Amino acid sequence: MSLSRTFLKYSAVAAVLGLSLAGPVLAQDAIKDDKVIAIVNGHEIKVSEVQMATDDIIGQLPDLPPKLRFPFVVEYLIERHLLAQYAVKEGIGDTEEYKRRLALYQAKALRDAYFFQKIRPMVTEEEMKAVYDEESAKLQQTERVRARHILVGTEQEAKDILARLQKGEKFEDLAKQFSLDGSKDYGGDLGYFTQPEMVPEFSKATFALKVGETSQPVKTDFGWHIIRLEDRKQGAAQPFDQVKSAIRNVLLRKKVSETMEKIRSASKVEIVDEDLKKYAEDAAKAAKAFQEKQQKSLDQTGAGGDALIESTGGKGDLQIQQ
């Protein structure tokens, strides 16, 4: 199963669980120097607490540069502890509201600890490297081309542009001036793509060209195209170290899904509310239908190994939707 297909299959489970799989998780790793970095009325805030808080709220952080995230989270923790200390002073810890929240957060803490102690170690370096080797081998057998195009509304417009190109005008300049799709901002550059990624008429014309050649007007459902082939190459994977994190995340989602299936099969889960039961059944059917539709689309386009491929340019509407 390709990385892209695996991602689709398991990402929904991870999203429901709310697990922070999207980045390096440092809090649960060995911390050599867990030093104190702030003290709030006697409470010591250590590096490990900042890292755990970062993992917990990473999705809520503003768009900050990495170097500013650490001080932002420290300030977040300072305010959290100040409010918590005043809550204790004012007797909030004895209220039913606090006890309900404590039970909820305790379950979350146990779930997160189970993930980091039991599930995360399941993904080994050897397994990640095996996935990388398998997918990169597939990419090496796939031809990719890089092309530019100019999209216009009529055949006559396409012929006029072709004539100007033959007189020596620059393809990039004419694309920026006349092309109707988003690639015009890149001088018509569509980056590298495989044959199944684009609509059939466009792919057939592009892959028939030699490097440096410009096509005659090509008609698709989007209009008329003038295409220039820039380069051909066999597919190539990015270095393992650059995609290691993405591969780990895909495999972690798989482990989460497998673990949840095993736990649920050994557990008794009962929906008591009749209205909720009906909605739950409908939601399950809708989710299954969505997964089948996505899988069918992937099967038709032959997409695979997306985490390993370096992509450039803007393919716009021509790219077959996945």
Secondary structure, DSSP 8 states (H G I E B T S, - for coil): --HHHHHHHHHHHHHHHT---SS---TTS--S---EEEEETTEEEEHHHHHHHHHHHGGGS-S--HHHHHHHHHHHHHHHHHHHHHHHHTTGGGSHHHHHHHHHHHHHHHHHHHIIIIIGGGS-HHHHHHHHHHHHHHHHTSEEEEEEEEEESSHHHHHHHHHHHHTT--HHHHHHHH--SGGGGGTTEEEEE-GGGB-HHHHHHHHTS-TT-B---EEETTEEEEEEEEEEEE--B--HHHHHHHHHHHHHHHHHHHHHHHHHHTS------HHHHHHHHHHHHHHHHHHHHHHHHHHHHT---GGGB---S--GGGB---
